[in-house]
Amino acid sequence: MPDAAKVVDAKGQTCPMPVLMTAKGIKEIESGEILLLEVTDNGARSDIPAWATQTGNELVESEEADGVMKFYIRKK
């Protein structure tokens, strides 16, 4: 798993909050750095990859364990 410059904890949040929290968090890191989003909302499974594609950021890796999805996103 990549080293994250910032962790966004969106566990317990429902759509659209995880996407909004991700967008805010990505603005707080430098280009090339990694943001880690932790989320429990099933909608994020499709919403976060779509958001990354739409914004030109790179979804580096994703994993799921114990009901928590983790998305590693590299800022463009």
NUDRENDO-234994 format. One line per field, with one value per residue: x, y, z of N, C-alpha, C in turn; chain; residue number from 0. Coordinates in nm, 2 decimals, padded with zeros to 4 digits. Each point is the difference from the previous one (the first is absolute). Example, Ala and Ser with C-alpha at 12.3 -4.5 7.8 and 13.67 -1.06 7.14 Angstrom:
BEGIN
npx	01.32 / -00.04
npy	-00.57 / 00.11
npz	00.78 / -00.07
capx	-00.09 / 00.09
capy	00.12 / 00.11
capz	00.00 / 00.00
cpx	00.09 / -00.08
cpy	00.12 / 00.11
cpz	00.00 / 00.08
c	A / A
k	0 / 1
END
This chain:
BEGIN
npx	00.08 / -00.04 / 00.11 / -00.08 / -00.01 / -00.12 / -00.07 / -00.10 / -00.05 / -00.06 / 00.05 / -00.12 / 00.07 / -00.11 / -00.03 / 00.05 / -00.01 / 00.02 / -00.08 / -00.09 / 00.01 / -00.01 / -00.10 / -00.04 / 00.01 / -00.04 / -00.07 / 00.01 / 00.02 / 00.13 / 00.02 / -00.05 / -00.05 / 00.00 / -00.13 / -00.01 / -00.10 / -00.05 / -00.08 / -00.12 / -00.03 / -00.09 / -00.07 / 00.09 / -00.04 / -00.11 / -00.04 / 00.09 / 00.00 / -00.13 / 00.00 / 00.09 / -00.08 / -00.11 / 00.07 / 00.03 / -00.05 / 00.10 / -00.09 / 00.09 / -00.09 / -00.07 / -00.05 / -00.04 / -00.03 / -00.07 / -00.05 / 00.13 / -00.04 / 00.12 / 00.00 / 00.10 / 00.00 / 00.06 / 00.03 / -00.07
npy	-00.12 / 00.10 / 00.08 / 00.03 / 00.11 / -00.05 / -00.01 / -00.04 / 00.02 / -00.07 / -00.08 / -00.07 / 00.06 / 00.06 / -00.05 / 00.12 / -00.02 / -00.13 / 00.02 / 00.06 / -00.09 / -00.09 / 00.07 / 00.02 / -00.13 / -00.02 / 00.10 / -00.08 / -00.07 / -00.03 / 00.05 / -00.13 / 00.07 / -00.09 / -00.01 / -00.03 / -00.06 / 00.00 / -00.09 / 00.01 / 00.11 / -00.10 / 00.12 / 00.00 / -00.12 / 00.07 / 00.07 / -00.06 / -00.12 / 00.02 / 00.04 / -00.10 / -00.07 / 00.04 / -00.01 / -00.11 / -00.04 / -00.07 / -00.09 / 00.00 / -00.01 / -00.11 / 00.00 / -00.12 / 00.04 / -00.10 / 00.01 / 00.02 / 00.09 / -00.02 / 00.13 / -00.04 / 00.13 / 00.00 / 00.12 / 00.05
npz	00.00 / -00.08 / 00.03 / 00.09 / -00.07 / -00.03 / 00.11 / -00.08 / 00.12 / -00.10 / 00.09 / -00.04 / -00.10 / -00.05 / -00.12 / -00.04 / 00.13 / -00.02 / -00.10 / 00.07 / 00.09 / -00.10 / -00.06 / 00.12 / 00.03 / -00.12 / 00.03 / 00.11 / -00.11 / -00.02 / -00.12 / -00.03 / 00.10 / 00.10 / -00.03 / 00.13 / -00.06 / 00.12 / -00.06 / 00.05 / -00.06 / -00.03 / 00.00 / 00.10 / -00.01 / -00.04 / 00.10 / 00.08 / -00.06 / -00.01 / 00.13 / 00.03 / -00.08 / 00.06 / 00.11 / -00.07 / 00.12 / 00.06 / -00.02 / 00.09 / 00.10 / 00.01 / 00.12 / 00.04 / 00.12 / 00.06 / -00.12 / 00.00 / -00.10 / -00.06 / -00.03 / -00.07 / 00.01 / -00.11 / 00.06 / -00.10
capx	-00.08 / 00.09 / 00.00 / -00.10 / 00.03 / -00.12 / -00.10 / -00.13 / -00.09 / -00.14 / -00.08 / -00.12 / -00.06 / -00.06 / 00.01 / 00.12 / 00.11 / 00.13 / 00.06 / 00.03 / 00.12 / 00.11 / 00.04 / 00.06 / 00.13 / 00.10 / 00.04 / 00.09 / 00.13 / 00.08 / -00.01 / 00.09 / -00.02 / -00.11 / -00.10 / -00.07 / -00.14 / -00.06 / -00.14 / -00.09 / -00.11 / 00.02 / 00.00 / 00.14 / 00.06 / 00.00 / 00.01 / 00.14 / 00.07 / -00.06 / 00.05 / 00.14 / 00.01 / -00.06 / 00.08 / 00.14 / 00.09 / 00.02 / -00.03 / 00.12 / -00.02 / -00.12 / -00.02 / -00.12 / 00.02 / -00.09 / -00.10 / 00.06 / 00.07 / 00.11 / 00.04 / 00.13 / -00.02 / 00.12 / -00.04 / 00.06
capy	00.12 / 00.12 / 00.09 / 00.11 / 00.13 / 00.04 / -00.10 / 00.05 / -00.10 / 00.03 / -00.12 / 00.04 / 00.11 / -00.05 / 00.09 / 00.02 / 00.05 / -00.05 / 00.07 / 00.14 / -00.01 / -00.03 / 00.12 / 00.09 / -00.05 / 00.00 / 00.14 / 00.03 / -00.07 / 00.04 / -00.09 / -00.11 / -00.06 / -00.09 / 00.02 / -00.13 / 00.02 / -00.11 / 00.02 / -00.12 / 00.02 / -00.09 / 00.08 / 00.05 / -00.10 / 00.05 / 00.15 / 00.05 / -00.01 / 00.10 / 00.13 / 00.01 / 00.01 / 00.13 / 00.11 / -00.02 / -00.05 / -00.14 / -00.10 / -00.08 / -00.13 / 00.00 / -00.13 / 00.00 / -00.09 / 00.03 / 00.09 / 00.13 / 00.01 / 00.09 / 00.04 / 00.08 / 00.09 / 00.09 / 00.13 / 00.03
capz	00.00 / -00.01 / 00.11 / -00.02 / 00.05 / 00.08 / 00.02 / 00.02 / 00.07 / -00.03 / 00.05 / 00.06 / -00.08 / -00.12 / -00.12 / -00.08 / 00.09 / -00.03 / -00.12 / 00.03 / 00.09 / -00.08 / -00.08 / 00.10 / 00.04 / -00.11 / -00.01 / 00.11 / -00.02 / -00.12 / -00.12 / 00.01 / 00.13 / 00.01 / 00.10 / 00.03 / 00.04 / 00.07 / -00.01 / 00.02 / -00.09 / -00.12 / -00.12 / -00.03 / -00.08 / -00.14 / 00.00 / 00.02 / -00.12 / -00.10 / 00.03 / -00.03 / -00.15 / -00.05 / 00.05 / -00.05 / 00.10 / -00.03 / 00.10 / 00.00 / 00.06 / 00.10 / 00.07 / 00.09 / 00.11 / 00.11 / -00.03 / -00.02 / -00.12 / 00.00 / -00.14 / -00.01 / -00.12 / -00.03 / -00.06 / -00.13
cpx	00.09 / -00.01 / -00.10 / 00.05 / -00.12 / -00.09 / -00.14 / -00.09 / -00.14 / -00.09 / -00.12 / -00.07 / -00.07 / 00.01 / -00.08 / 00.12 / 00.13 / 00.07 / 00.04 / 00.12 / 00.13 / 00.05 / 00.06 / 00.14 / 00.11 / 00.05 / 00.11 / 00.13 / 00.06 / -00.02 / 00.10 / -00.02 / -00.13 / -00.10 / -00.07 / -00.14 / -00.05 / -00.15 / -00.08 / -00.12 / 00.02 / 00.00 / 00.14 / 00.07 / 00.01 / 00.02 / 00.14 / 00.08 / -00.05 / 00.05 / 00.14 / 00.02 / -00.04 / 00.10 / 00.15 / 00.09 / 00.01 / -00.04 / 00.11 / -00.03 / -00.13 / 00.00 / -00.12 / 00.03 / -00.10 / -00.10 / 00.05 / 00.08 / 00.11 / 00.04 / 00.12 / -00.01 / 00.13 / -00.05 / 00.07 / 00.10
cpy	00.12 / 00.09 / 00.12 / 00.13 / 00.05 / -00.12 / 00.07 / -00.11 / 00.03 / -00.12 / 00.06 / 00.11 / -00.07 / 00.10 / 00.12 / 00.04 / -00.06 / 00.07 / 00.15 / 00.01 / -00.03 / 00.12 / 00.11 / -00.04 / 00.00 / 00.14 / 00.03 / -00.07 / 00.05 / -00.10 / -00.11 / -00.08 / -00.09 / 00.04 / -00.14 / 00.04 / -00.13 / 00.02 / -00.13 / 00.00 / -00.08 / 00.08 / 00.05 / -00.10 / 00.04 / 00.15 / 00.05 / -00.03 / 00.09 / 00.14 / 00.02 / 00.01 / 00.14 / 00.12 / -00.02 / -00.05 / -00.15 / -00.09 / -00.10 / -00.14 / 00.01 / -00.14 / 00.01 / -00.11 / 00.04 / 00.11 / 00.14 / 00.00 / 00.10 / 00.03 / 00.09 / 00.08 / 00.09 / 00.12 / 00.02 / 00.11
cpz	00.00 / 00.12 / -00.03 / 00.06 / 00.09 / 00.00 / 00.02 / 00.05 / -00.03 / 00.04 / 00.07 / -00.08 / -00.12 / -00.11 / 00.02 / 00.09 / -00.03 / -00.12 / 00.04 / 00.10 / -00.07 / -00.08 / 00.08 / 00.04 / -00.11 / -00.02 / 00.10 / -00.01 / -00.13 / -00.11 / 00.01 / 00.14 / 00.00 / 00.11 / 00.02 / 00.05 / 00.06 / 00.01 / 00.02 / -00.10 / -00.13 / -00.13 / -00.04 / -00.09 / -00.15 / 00.00 / 00.00 / -00.13 / -00.11 / 00.03 / -00.04 / -00.15 / -00.05 / 00.04 / -00.05 / 00.11 / -00.02 / 00.12 / 00.00 / 00.05 / 00.08 / 00.06 / 00.10 / 00.11 / 00.11 / -00.03 / -00.03 / -00.13 / 00.01 / -00.14 / 00.01 / -00.13 / -00.01 / -00.06 / -00.13 / 00.01
c	A / A / A / A / A / A / A / A / A / A / A / A / A / A / A / A / A / A / A / A / A / A / A / A / A / A / A / A / A / A / A / A / A / A / A / A / A / A / A / A / A / A / A / A / A / A / A / A / A / A / A / A / A / A / A / A / A / A / A / A / A / A / A / A / A / A / A / A / A / A / A / A / A / A / A / A
k	0 / 1 / 2 / 3 / 4 / 5 / 6 / 7 / 8 / 9 / 10 / 11 / 12 / 13 / 14 / 15 / 16 / 17 / 18 / 19 / 20 / 21 / 22 / 23 / 24 / 25 / 26 / 27 / 28 / 29 / 30 / 31 / 32 / 33 / 34 / 35 / 36 / 37 / 38 / 39 / 40 / 41 / 42 / 43 / 44 / 45 / 46 / 47 / 48 / 49 / 50 / 51 / 52 / 53 / 54 / 55 / 56 / 57 / 58 / 59 / 60 / 61 / 62 / 63 / 64 / 65 / 66 / 67 / 68 / 69 / 70 / 71 / 72 / 73 / 74 / 75
END
